[in-house]
Amino acid sequence: DKNGKVIGQMTNKPADEPQKDTGNWTVKADGTVCATWDHWNSNKPICVALYKLTNGLLLVNEESKKFESLILKDDIKSGNQMN
């Protein structure tokens, strides 16, 4: 949300991680987006660069420089995603 809160859910979760988590997001001066989850990734930030595509957004992990995720425009919704 606009207050820096984030909600996530894994499709295929590791055995030692919860299926859902909450956390906080921030944006660095260079535009990199970082999420720090309450449980996932040992509460260390995961930072990604976002690349605009014709039909979505490509997320590349800042540290590993590898594919992180893809968000299709059809899946992007404005507003409160908790409802």
N, CA, C and O atoms as a CHARMM CRD file, in Angstrom:
* protein
*
  332
    1    1 ASP  N      0.83400  -1.19000   0.00000 PROA 1      0.00000
    2    1 ASP  CA     0.00000   0.00000   0.00000 PROA 1      0.00000
    3    1 ASP  C      0.87400   1.24700   0.00000 PROA 1      0.00000
    4    1 ASP  O      2.10100   1.15300   0.05100 PROA 1      0.00000
    5    2 LYS  N      0.23700   2.42000  -0.05800 PROA 2      0.00000
    6    2 LYS  CA     0.98500   3.67700  -0.13400 PROA 2      0.00000
    7    2 LYS  C      1.74300   4.00400   1.15000 PROA 2      0.00000
    8    2 LYS  O      2.56400   4.92100   1.16200 PROA 2      0.00000
    9    3 ASN  N      1.47900   3.26600   2.23300 PROA 3      0.00000
   10    3 ASN  CA     2.17500   3.48000   3.50100 PROA 3      0.00000
   11    3 ASN  C      3.38300   2.56700   3.66800 PROA 3      0.00000
   12    3 ASN  O      3.97900   2.52400   4.74500 PROA 3      0.00000
   13    4 GLY  N      3.75400   1.83500   2.61400 PROA 4      0.00000
   14    4 GLY  CA     4.94500   0.99900   2.66300 PROA 4      0.00000
   15    4 GLY  C      4.71500  -0.40900   3.18100 PROA 4      0.00000
   16    4 GLY  O      5.67900  -1.10800   3.49300 PROA 4      0.00000
   17    5 LYS  N      3.47100  -0.84400   3.28000 PROA 5      0.00000
   18    5 LYS  CA     3.16400  -2.21000   3.73700 PROA 5      0.00000
   19    5 LYS  C      2.97900  -3.11200   2.52100 PROA 5      0.00000
   20    5 LYS  O      2.50400  -2.66800   1.47600 PROA 5      0.00000
   21    6 VAL  N      3.35900  -4.38200   2.66600 PROA 6      0.00000
   22    6 VAL  CA     3.24600  -5.33000   1.56600 PROA 6      0.00000
   23    6 VAL  C      2.75700  -6.67500   2.10100 PROA 6      0.00000
   24    6 VAL  O      3.07200  -7.06400   3.22600 PROA 6      0.00000
   25    7 ILE  N      1.98200  -7.37600   1.27700 PROA 7      0.00000
   26    7 ILE  CA     1.47200  -8.70400   1.60700 PROA 7      0.00000
   27    7 ILE  C      1.91200  -9.63300   0.48600 PROA 7      0.00000
   28    7 ILE  O      1.78700  -9.28300  -0.68700 PROA 7      0.00000
   29    8 GLY  N      2.42400 -10.80900   0.82500 PROA 8      0.00000
   30    8 GLY  CA     2.85800 -11.75200  -0.19000 PROA 8      0.00000
   31    8 GLY  C      2.37900 -13.16100   0.09800 PROA 8      0.00000
   32    8 GLY  O      2.06100 -13.51700   1.23200 PROA 8      0.00000
   33    9 GLN  N      2.33700 -13.95500  -0.96900 PROA 9      0.00000
   34    9 GLN  CA     1.94700 -15.35700  -0.83500 PROA 9      0.00000
   35    9 GLN  C      2.77300 -16.17200  -1.81400 PROA 9      0.00000
   36    9 GLN  O      2.87400 -15.81800  -2.98900 PROA 9      0.00000
   37   10 MET  N      3.36900 -17.26800  -1.33500 PROA 10     0.00000
   38   10 MET  CA     4.14800 -18.16100  -2.18700 PROA 10     0.00000
   39   10 MET  C      3.25300 -19.25100  -2.76000 PROA 10     0.00000
   40   10 MET  O      2.39300 -19.79200  -2.06500 PROA 10     0.00000
   41   11 THR  N      3.46200 -19.56400  -4.02100 PROA 11     0.00000
   42   11 THR  CA     2.74800 -20.66700  -4.63800 PROA 11     0.00000
   43   11 THR  C      3.34800 -21.99100  -4.17600 PROA 11     0.00000
   44   11 THR  O      2.62800 -22.88600  -3.73200 PROA 11     0.00000
   45   12 ASN  N      4.66200 -22.10900  -4.28200 PROA 12     0.00000
   46   12 ASN  CA     5.38800 -23.31100  -3.84200 PROA 12     0.00000
   47   12 ASN  C      6.37200 -22.88600  -2.76500 PROA 12     0.00000
   48   12 ASN  O      7.48600 -22.45600  -3.06400 PROA 12     0.00000
   49   13 LYS  N      5.95800 -23.00900  -1.52200 PROA 13     0.00000
   50   13 LYS  CA     6.78800 -22.50700  -0.42700 PROA 13     0.00000
   51   13 LYS  C      7.78500 -23.56300   0.05100 PROA 13     0.00000
   52   13 LYS  O      7.49400 -24.75800   0.00000 PROA 13     0.00000
   53   14 PRO  N      8.96300 -23.12700   0.51900 PROA 14     0.00000
   54   14 PRO  CA     9.89200 -24.05200   1.16800 PROA 14     0.00000
   55   14 PRO  C      9.27100 -24.58900   2.45900 PROA 14     0.00000
   56   14 PRO  O      8.41900 -23.92800   3.05300 PROA 14     0.00000
   57   15 ALA  N      9.68200 -25.76600   2.89500 PROA 15     0.00000
   58   15 ALA  CA     9.09700 -26.42400   4.07400 PROA 15     0.00000
   59   15 ALA  C      9.21000 -25.57300   5.33600 PROA 15     0.00000
   60   15 ALA  O      8.33700 -25.64400   6.20100 PROA 15     0.00000
   61   16 ASP  N     10.26500 -24.77400   5.45700 PROA 16     0.00000
   62   16 ASP  CA    10.49200 -24.01500   6.69700 PROA 16     0.00000
   63   16 ASP  C      9.96900 -22.58000   6.64600 PROA 16     0.00000
   64   16 ASP  O     10.27000 -21.78900   7.53900 PROA 16     0.00000
   65   17 GLU  N      9.19600 -22.23000   5.62600 PROA 17     0.00000
   66   17 GLU  CA     8.67900 -20.86900   5.48100 PROA 17     0.00000
   67   17 GLU  C      7.14800 -20.87300   5.48800 PROA 17     0.00000
   68   17 GLU  O      6.53100 -21.83000   5.02000 PROA 17     0.00000
   69   18 PRO  N      6.52500 -19.80300   6.01800 PROA 18     0.00000
   70   18 PRO  CA     5.06000 -19.71500   5.95100 PROA 18     0.00000
   71   18 PRO  C      4.60600 -19.42600   4.51800 PROA 18     0.00000
   72   18 PRO  O      5.34200 -18.82300   3.73700 PROA 18     0.00000
   73   19 GLN  N      3.40300 -19.85600   4.18400 PROA 19     0.00000
   74   19 GLN  CA     2.82800 -19.63700   2.85100 PROA 19     0.00000
   75   19 GLN  C      2.61900 -18.14400   2.57300 PROA 19     0.00000
   76   19 GLN  O      2.85300 -17.67900   1.45700 PROA 19     0.00000
   77   20 LYS  N      2.17800 -17.39300   3.59200 PROA 20     0.00000
   78   20 LYS  CA     1.91100 -15.95700   3.44700 PROA 20     0.00000
   79   20 LYS  C      2.79400 -15.18300   4.41900 PROA 20     0.00000
   80   20 LYS  O      3.19800 -15.69700   5.46200 PROA 20     0.00000
   81   21 ASP  N      3.08500 -13.93500   4.05400 PROA 21     0.00000
   82   21 ASP  CA     3.87800 -13.08000   4.93500 PROA 21     0.00000
   83   21 ASP  C      3.49300 -11.62100   4.68300 PROA 21     0.00000
   84   21 ASP  O      2.90100 -11.28800   3.65600 PROA 21     0.00000
   85   22 THR  N      3.83700 -10.77400   5.62800 PROA 22     0.00000
   86   22 THR  CA     3.65400  -9.33800   5.49600 PROA 22     0.00000
   87   22 THR  C      5.00500  -8.67600   5.73300 PROA 22     0.00000
   88   22 THR  O      5.92300  -9.29700   6.26900 PROA 22     0.00000
   89   23 GLY  N      5.12100  -7.43000   5.33900 PROA 23     0.00000
   90   23 GLY  CA     6.37800  -6.72900   5.53700 PROA 23     0.00000
   91   23 GLY  C      6.24800  -5.28300   5.10100 PROA 23     0.00000
   92   23 GLY  O      5.15600  -4.71400   5.07000 PROA 23     0.00000
   93   24 ASN  N      7.39000  -4.70500   4.76500 PROA 24     0.00000
   94   24 ASN  CA     7.46600  -3.30000   4.36900 PROA 24     0.00000
   95   24 ASN  C      8.25500  -3.17300   3.07200 PROA 24     0.00000
   96   24 ASN  O      9.16500  -3.95800   2.80600 PROA 24     0.00000
   97   25 TRP  N      7.89500  -2.17400   2.27100 PROA 25     0.00000
   98   25 TRP  CA     8.65000  -1.89800   1.06200 PROA 25     0.00000
   99   25 TRP  C      9.18100  -0.47100   1.09000 PROA 25     0.00000
  100   25 TRP  O      8.59900   0.42100   1.70700 PROA 25     0.00000
  101   26 THR  N     10.30000  -0.28700   0.40600 PROA 26     0.00000
  102   26 THR  CA    10.90600   1.03500   0.26600 PROA 26     0.00000
  103   26 THR  C     11.44300   1.15700  -1.16000 PROA 26     0.00000
  104   26 THR  O     11.60500   0.15500  -1.85700 PROA 26     0.00000
  105   27 VAL  N     11.71400   2.37500  -1.58000 PROA 27     0.00000
  106   27 VAL  CA    12.32100   2.62800  -2.88100 PROA 27     0.00000
  107   27 VAL  C     13.61100   3.40700  -2.64300 PROA 27     0.00000
  108   27 VAL  O     13.60200   4.45800  -2.00100 PROA 27     0.00000
  109   28 LYS  N     14.72500   2.88100  -3.16600 PROA 28     0.00000
  110   28 LYS  CA    16.01100   3.56500  -3.04500 PROA 28     0.00000
  111   28 LYS  C     16.07200   4.73700  -4.02500 PROA 28     0.00000
  112   28 LYS  O     15.24700   4.84400  -4.93200 PROA 28     0.00000
  113   29 ALA  N     17.05000   5.60500  -3.83200 PROA 29     0.00000
  114   29 ALA  CA    17.22300   6.78400  -4.68800 PROA 29     0.00000
  115   29 ALA  C     17.39100   6.40400  -6.16000 PROA 29     0.00000
  116   29 ALA  O     17.01800   7.17800  -7.04100 PROA 29     0.00000
  117   30 ASP  N     17.95100   5.21700  -6.43700 PROA 30     0.00000
  118   30 ASP  CA    18.16800   4.78800  -7.82400 PROA 30     0.00000
  119   30 ASP  C     16.93900   4.11200  -8.43000 PROA 30     0.00000
  120   30 ASP  O     16.98500   3.66300  -9.57500 PROA 30     0.00000
  121   31 GLY  N     15.83500   4.03500  -7.67200 PROA 31     0.00000
  122   31 GLY  CA    14.60900   3.42600  -8.16900 PROA 31     0.00000
  123   31 GLY  C     14.45000   1.95500  -7.83300 PROA 31     0.00000
  124   31 GLY  O     13.41200   1.36600  -8.13800 PROA 31     0.00000
  125   32 THR  N     15.44500   1.35200  -7.21800 PROA 32     0.00000
  126   32 THR  CA    15.36300  -0.04700  -6.80000 PROA 32     0.00000
  127   32 THR  C     14.31500  -0.18800  -5.70000 PROA 32     0.00000
  128   32 THR  O     14.28700   0.60100  -4.75500 PROA 32     0.00000
  129   33 VAL  N     13.45200  -1.20000  -5.82700 PROA 33     0.00000
  130   33 VAL  CA    12.40000  -1.45200  -4.83900 PROA 33     0.00000
  131   33 VAL  C     12.85800  -2.58200  -3.92100 PROA 33     0.00000
  132   33 VAL  O     13.29800  -3.62900  -4.39400 PROA 33     0.00000
  133   34 CYS  N     12.75300  -2.37000  -2.60600 PROA 34     0.00000
  134   34 CYS  CA    13.16200  -3.37500  -1.62900 PROA 34     0.00000
  135   34 CYS  C     11.97900  -3.76400  -0.74100 PROA 34     0.00000
  136   34 CYS  O     11.19600  -2.91200  -0.32200 PROA 34     0.00000
  137   35 ALA  N     11.86300  -5.05500  -0.46300 PROA 35     0.00000
  138   35 ALA  CA    10.84400  -5.56000   0.46200 PROA 35     0.00000
  139   35 ALA  C     11.55400  -6.29700   1.58900 PROA 35     0.00000
  140   35 ALA  O     12.42600  -7.13000   1.34500 PROA 35     0.00000
  141   36 THR  N     11.17900  -5.98700   2.80900 PROA 36     0.00000
  142   36 THR  CA    11.67700  -6.70000   3.98100 PROA 36     0.00000
  143   36 THR  C     10.47600  -7.40300   4.59100 PROA 36     0.00000
  144   36 THR  O      9.54400  -6.76100   5.07400 PROA 36     0.00000
  145   37 TRP  N     10.51000  -8.72900   4.56300 PROA 37     0.00000
  146   37 TRP  CA     9.39200  -9.54000   5.03700 PROA 37     0.00000
  147   37 TRP  C      9.54900  -9.86700   6.51000 PROA 37     0.00000
  148   37 TRP  O     10.67100  -9.98500   7.00200 PROA 37     0.00000
  149   38 ASP  N      8.43900 -10.01300   7.21800 PROA 38     0.00000
  150   38 ASP  CA     8.47500 -10.33100   8.65000 PROA 38     0.00000
  151   38 ASP  C      9.09100 -11.70600   8.91400 PROA 38     0.00000
  152   38 ASP  O      9.73100 -11.90400   9.94700 PROA 38     0.00000
  153   39 HSD  N      8.90600 -12.66600   7.98600 PROA 39     0.00000
  154   39 HSD  CA     9.42500 -14.02600   8.19000 PROA 39     0.00000
  155   39 HSD  C     10.34200 -14.48200   7.06100 PROA 39     0.00000
  156   39 HSD  O     11.38200 -15.08700   7.32200 PROA 39     0.00000
  157   40 TRP  N      9.97700 -14.20600   5.81800 PROA 40     0.00000
  158   40 TRP  CA    10.75600 -14.68500   4.67900 PROA 40     0.00000
  159   40 TRP  C     12.13300 -14.03100   4.62300 PROA 40     0.00000
  160   40 TRP  O     12.32300 -12.90000   5.07000 PROA 40     0.00000
  161   41 ASN  N     13.08100 -14.76600   4.06800 PROA 41     0.00000
  162   41 ASN  CA    14.45000 -14.27600   3.83200 PROA 41     0.00000
  163   41 ASN  C     15.12800 -13.78000   5.11100 PROA 41     0.00000
  164   41 ASN  O     15.94000 -12.85600   5.07400 PROA 41     0.00000
  165   42 SER  N     14.78600 -14.40200   6.23800 PROA 42     0.00000
  166   42 SER  CA    15.40300 -14.06600   7.54000 PROA 42     0.00000
  167   42 SER  C     15.30900 -12.57800   7.85200 PROA 42     0.00000
  168   42 SER  O     16.20700 -12.01700   8.48000 PROA 42     0.00000
  169   43 ASN  N     14.22400 -11.93500   7.41700 PROA 43     0.00000
  170   43 ASN  CA    13.95800 -10.52000   7.67300 PROA 43     0.00000
  171   43 ASN  C     15.00500  -9.59600   7.05300 PROA 43     0.00000
  172   43 ASN  O     15.17300  -8.46100   7.49900 PROA 43     0.00000
  173   44 LYS  N     15.72300 -10.08700   6.00500 PROA 44     0.00000
  174   44 LYS  CA    16.68000  -9.25400   5.26500 PROA 44     0.00000
  175   44 LYS  C     15.99200  -8.74100   4.00200 PROA 44     0.00000
  176   44 LYS  O     15.18500  -9.45900   3.41200 PROA 44     0.00000
  177   45 PRO  N     16.29300  -7.52100   3.57700 PROA 45     0.00000
  178   45 PRO  CA    15.62100  -6.97200   2.39700 PROA 45     0.00000
  179   45 PRO  C     15.94600  -7.75100   1.12100 PROA 45     0.00000
  180   45 PRO  O     17.05900  -8.24100   0.93500 PROA 45     0.00000
  181   46 ILE  N     14.94700  -7.84900   0.25800 PROA 46     0.00000
  182   46 ILE  CA    15.12200  -8.36400  -1.09000 PROA 46     0.00000
  183   46 ILE  C     14.87100  -7.17900  -2.01000 PROA 46     0.00000
  184   46 ILE  O     13.78500  -6.60000  -2.00200 PROA 46     0.00000
  185   47 CYS  N     15.87300  -6.81800  -2.80100 PROA 47     0.00000
  186   47 CYS  CA    15.77000  -5.62600  -3.64000 PROA 47     0.00000
  187   47 CYS  C     15.75600  -6.01600  -5.11600 PROA 47     0.00000
  188   47 CYS  O     16.51200  -6.88400  -5.55200 PROA 47     0.00000
  189   48 VAL  N     14.87500  -5.35200  -5.87900 PROA 48     0.00000
  190   48 VAL  CA    14.73600  -5.65600  -7.29800 PROA 48     0.00000
  191   48 VAL  C     14.71000  -4.37400  -8.12100 PROA 48     0.00000
  192   48 VAL  O     14.25300  -3.32400  -7.67100 PROA 48     0.00000
  193   49 ALA  N     15.21800  -4.50100  -9.34500 PROA 49     0.00000
  194   49 ALA  CA    15.06100  -3.44900 -10.34100 PROA 49     0.00000
  195   49 ALA  C     13.83900  -3.81100 -11.16700 PROA 49     0.00000
  196   49 ALA  O     13.65300  -4.97700 -11.51600 PROA 49     0.00000
  197   50 LEU  N     13.00400  -2.83000 -11.48300 PROA 50     0.00000
  198   50 LEU  CA    11.80200  -3.05600 -12.27900 PROA 50     0.00000
  199   50 LEU  C     12.03200  -2.53700 -13.69400 PROA 50     0.00000
  200   50 LEU  O     12.52900  -1.42800 -13.89300 PROA 50     0.00000
  201   51 TYR  N     11.66100  -3.35900 -14.66700 PROA 51     0.00000
  202   51 TYR  CA    11.77900  -2.99200 -16.07100 PROA 51     0.00000
  203   51 TYR  C     10.39500  -3.04800 -16.69900 PROA 51     0.00000
  204   51 TYR  O      9.71300  -4.07000 -16.62400 PROA 51     0.00000
  205   52 LYS  N      9.98300  -1.94600 -17.32000 PROA 52     0.00000
  206   52 LYS  CA     8.66200  -1.87400 -17.93900 PROA 52     0.00000
  207   52 LYS  C      8.69600  -2.62700 -19.26500 PROA 52     0.00000
  208   52 LYS  O      9.55800  -2.38400 -20.11000 PROA 52     0.00000
  209   53 LEU  N      7.75000  -3.53900 -19.43400 PROA 53     0.00000
  210   53 LEU  CA     7.58100  -4.28600 -20.66800 PROA 53     0.00000
  211   53 LEU  C      6.28200  -3.83100 -21.33500 PROA 53     0.00000
  212   53 LEU  O      5.51900  -3.07100 -20.73900 PROA 53     0.00000
  213   54 THR  N      6.02800  -4.27600 -22.53500 PROA 54     0.00000
  214   54 THR  CA     4.80300  -3.91400 -23.23700 PROA 54     0.00000
  215   54 THR  C      3.57000  -4.31000 -22.44100 PROA 54     0.00000
  216   54 THR  O      2.61100  -3.54300 -22.35400 PROA 54     0.00000
  217   55 ASN  N      3.59200  -5.51500 -21.85600 PROA 55     0.00000
  218   55 ASN  CA     2.41500  -6.01500 -21.14100 PROA 55     0.00000
  219   55 ASN  C      2.71600  -6.34800 -19.68000 PROA 55     0.00000
  220   55 ASN  O      2.07600  -7.23800 -19.12000 PROA 55     0.00000
  221   56 GLY  N      3.66000  -5.67000 -19.05400 PROA 56     0.00000
  222   56 GLY  CA     3.91800  -5.96400 -17.65100 PROA 56     0.00000
  223   56 GLY  C      5.19700  -5.36200 -17.12500 PROA 56     0.00000
  224   56 GLY  O      5.77000  -4.44600 -17.71700 PROA 56     0.00000
  225   57 LEU  N      5.63400  -5.89600 -15.99600 PROA 57     0.00000
  226   57 LEU  CA     6.85800  -5.46700 -15.33300 PROA 57     0.00000
  227   57 LEU  C      7.75100  -6.68200 -15.08400 PROA 57     0.00000
  228   57 LEU  O      7.27400  -7.72000 -14.62500 PROA 57     0.00000
  229   58 LEU  N      9.03400  -6.55500 -15.38300 PROA 58     0.00000
  230   58 LEU  CA    10.02200  -7.59100 -15.12500 PROA 58     0.00000
  231   58 LEU  C     10.80100  -7.17700 -13.88800 PROA 58     0.00000
  232   58 LEU  O     11.27300  -6.04200 -13.81000 PROA 58     0.00000
  233   59 LEU  N     10.94700  -8.08100 -12.91200 PROA 59     0.00000
  234   59 LEU  CA    11.69700  -7.80800 -11.69600 PROA 59     0.00000
  235   59 LEU  C     12.97900  -8.62000 -11.70900 PROA 59     0.00000
  236   59 LEU  O     12.94600  -9.84300 -11.85200 PROA 59     0.00000
  237   60 VAL  N     14.12200  -7.93500 -11.55700 PROA 60     0.00000
  238   60 VAL  CA    15.43300  -8.57200 -11.54800 PROA 60     0.00000
  239   60 VAL  C     16.06600  -8.32100 -10.18700 PROA 60     0.00000
  240   60 VAL  O     16.14500  -7.18000  -9.73100 PROA 60     0.00000
  241   61 ASN  N     16.52100  -9.40300  -9.53500 PROA 61     0.00000
  242   61 ASN  CA    17.13800  -9.31000  -8.21700 PROA 61     0.00000
  243   61 ASN  C     18.39500  -8.45100  -8.29100 PROA 61     0.00000
  244   61 ASN  O     19.27300  -8.69900  -9.11600 PROA 61     0.00000
  245   62 GLU  N     18.47900  -7.44700  -7.43200 PROA 62     0.00000
  246   62 GLU  CA    19.60200  -6.51600  -7.43600 PROA 62     0.00000
  247   62 GLU  C     20.91900  -7.21600  -7.09400 PROA 62     0.00000
  248   62 GLU  O     21.95800  -6.90200  -7.67600 PROA 62     0.00000
  249   63 GLU  N     20.87800  -8.14700  -6.16900 PROA 63     0.00000
  250   63 GLU  CA    22.10100  -8.80600  -5.70600 PROA 63     0.00000
  251   63 GLU  C     22.59700  -9.86300  -6.69600 PROA 63     0.00000
  252   63 GLU  O     23.76500  -9.84700  -7.08600 PROA 63     0.00000
  253   64 SER  N     21.71800 -10.78000  -7.10300 PROA 64     0.00000
  254   64 SER  CA    22.13800 -11.88700  -7.97700 PROA 64     0.00000
  255   64 SER  C     22.08900 -11.53000  -9.46100 PROA 64     0.00000
  256   64 SER  O     22.68800 -12.22100 -10.28500 PROA 64     0.00000
  257   65 LYS  N     21.37800 -10.45200  -9.80600 PROA 65     0.00000
  258   65 LYS  CA    21.17000 -10.02900 -11.20200 PROA 65     0.00000
  259   65 LYS  C     20.39800 -11.07800 -11.99900 PROA 65     0.00000
  260   65 LYS  O     20.53400 -11.15900 -13.22000 PROA 65     0.00000
  261   66 LYS  N     19.58900 -11.87900 -11.30700 PROA 66     0.00000
  262   66 LYS  CA    18.79900 -12.92200 -11.94400 PROA 66     0.00000
  263   66 LYS  C     17.31300 -12.59700 -11.87900 PROA 66     0.00000
  264   66 LYS  O     16.87400 -11.77000 -11.08100 PROA 66     0.00000
  265   67 PHE  N     16.54800 -13.26900 -12.73900 PROA 67     0.00000
  266   67 PHE  CA    15.10100 -13.11500 -12.78300 PROA 67     0.00000
  267   67 PHE  C     14.50500 -13.35600 -11.40400 PROA 67     0.00000
  268   67 PHE  O     14.84100 -14.33600 -10.73900 PROA 67     0.00000
  269   68 GLU  N     13.62100 -12.46200 -10.97600 PROA 68     0.00000
  270   68 GLU  CA    12.93500 -12.60500  -9.69500 PROA 68     0.00000
  271   68 GLU  C     11.45200 -12.90000  -9.91800 PROA 68     0.00000
  272   68 GLU  O     10.90300 -13.82600  -9.32100 PROA 68     0.00000
  273   69 SER  N     10.80400 -12.10900 -10.78200 PROA 69     0.00000
  274   69 SER  CA     9.38100 -12.29400 -11.00600 PROA 69     0.00000
  275   69 SER  C      8.93800 -11.50400 -12.23200 PROA 69     0.00000
  276   69 SER  O      9.68500 -10.68800 -12.77300 PROA 69     0.00000
  277   70 LEU  N      7.69900 -11.76800 -12.65500 PROA 70     0.00000
  278   70 LEU  CA     7.08200 -11.05500 -13.75500 PROA 70     0.00000
  279   70 LEU  C      5.66000 -10.71900 -13.34000 PROA 70     0.00000
  280   70 LEU  O      4.93900 -11.58400 -12.84300 PROA 70     0.00000
  281   71 ILE  N      5.25200  -9.48200 -13.53800 PROA 71     0.00000
  282   71 ILE  CA     3.89300  -9.05700 -13.22200 PROA 71     0.00000
  283   71 ILE  C      3.24000  -8.62700 -14.52700 PROA 71     0.00000
  284   71 ILE  O      3.69300  -7.68200 -15.17200 PROA 71     0.00000
  285   72 LEU  N      2.17800  -9.31800 -14.91400 PROA 72     0.00000
  286   72 LEU  CA     1.45800  -8.95300 -16.12600 PROA 72     0.00000
  287   72 LEU  C      0.48700  -7.82500 -15.83900 PROA 72     0.00000
  288   72 LEU  O     -0.10900  -7.78400 -14.76200 PROA 72     0.00000
  289   73 LYS  N      0.31600  -6.90700 -16.78200 PROA 73     0.00000
  290   73 LYS  CA    -0.57000  -5.75200 -16.58000 PROA 73     0.00000
  291   73 LYS  C     -1.97900  -6.17800 -16.19400 PROA 73     0.00000
  292   73 LYS  O     -2.63700  -5.49200 -15.41200 PROA 73     0.00000
  293   74 ASP  N     -2.45100  -7.29400 -16.72600 PROA 74     0.00000
  294   74 ASP  CA    -3.79300  -7.76600 -16.38700 PROA 74     0.00000
  295   74 ASP  C     -3.93000  -8.06100 -14.89600 PROA 74     0.00000
  296   74 ASP  O     -5.03700  -8.02700 -14.35900 PROA 74     0.00000
  297   75 ASP  N     -2.79500  -8.35500 -14.21000 PROA 75     0.00000
  298   75 ASP  CA    -2.81600  -8.69400 -12.80100 PROA 75     0.00000
  299   75 ASP  C     -2.58500  -7.48700 -11.88700 PROA 75     0.00000
  300   75 ASP  O     -2.69600  -7.61300 -10.66700 PROA 75     0.00000
  301   76 ILE  N     -2.27200  -6.33700 -12.44900 PROA 76     0.00000
  302   76 ILE  CA    -2.00800  -5.14200 -11.64500 PROA 76     0.00000
  303   76 ILE  C     -3.33700  -4.45400 -11.34800 PROA 76     0.00000
  304   76 ILE  O     -4.06500  -4.06400 -12.26100 PROA 76     0.00000
  305   77 LYS  N     -3.64100  -4.31300 -10.07300 PROA 77     0.00000
  306   77 LYS  CA    -4.90200  -3.68200  -9.65600 PROA 77     0.00000
  307   77 LYS  C     -4.60100  -2.54400  -8.69500 PROA 77     0.00000
  308   77 LYS  O     -3.73000  -2.66700  -7.83400 PROA 77     0.00000
  309   78 SER  N     -5.30400  -1.45900  -8.83700 PROA 78     0.00000
  310   78 SER  CA    -5.15500  -0.33000  -7.92000 PROA 78     0.00000
  311   78 SER  C     -5.95500  -0.57700  -6.66000 PROA 78     0.00000
  312   78 SER  O     -6.94500  -1.30900  -6.68100 PROA 78     0.00000
  313   79 GLY  N     -5.53500   0.02800  -5.56600 PROA 79     0.00000
  314   79 GLY  CA    -6.33900  -0.00400  -4.34600 PROA 79     0.00000
  315   79 GLY  C     -5.88200  -1.02000  -3.33600 PROA 79     0.00000
  316   79 GLY  O     -4.78100  -1.56300  -3.42600 PROA 79     0.00000
  317   80 ASN  N     -6.74500  -1.27100  -2.36700 PROA 80     0.00000
  318   80 ASN  CA    -6.45400  -2.13700  -1.24000 PROA 80     0.00000
  319   80 ASN  C     -6.55700  -3.60000  -1.66100 PROA 80     0.00000
  320   80 ASN  O     -7.65200  -4.08200  -1.95000 PROA 80     0.00000
  321   81 GLN  N     -5.43700  -4.30800  -1.69900 PROA 81     0.00000
  322   81 GLN  CA    -5.41500  -5.70100  -2.13100 PROA 81     0.00000
  323   81 GLN  C     -5.79600  -6.66100  -1.00700 PROA 81     0.00000
  324   81 GLN  O     -5.83500  -7.87300  -1.22400 PROA 81     0.00000
  325   82 MET  N     -6.07600  -6.14700   0.18200 PROA 82     0.00000
  326   82 MET  CA    -6.44700  -7.00500   1.30700 PROA 82     0.00000
  327   82 MET  C     -7.89800  -7.45300   1.21000 PROA 82     0.00000
  328   82 MET  O     -8.27600  -8.43200   1.85300 PROA 82     0.00000
  329   83 ASN  N     -8.71800  -6.76800   0.42900 PROA 83     0.00000
  330   83 ASN  CA   -10.14000  -7.11000   0.31400 PROA 83     0.00000
  331   83 ASN  C    -10.38000  -8.07200  -0.82100 PROA 83     0.00000
  332   83 ASN  O    -11.52000  -8.46900  -1.06400 PROA 83     0.00000
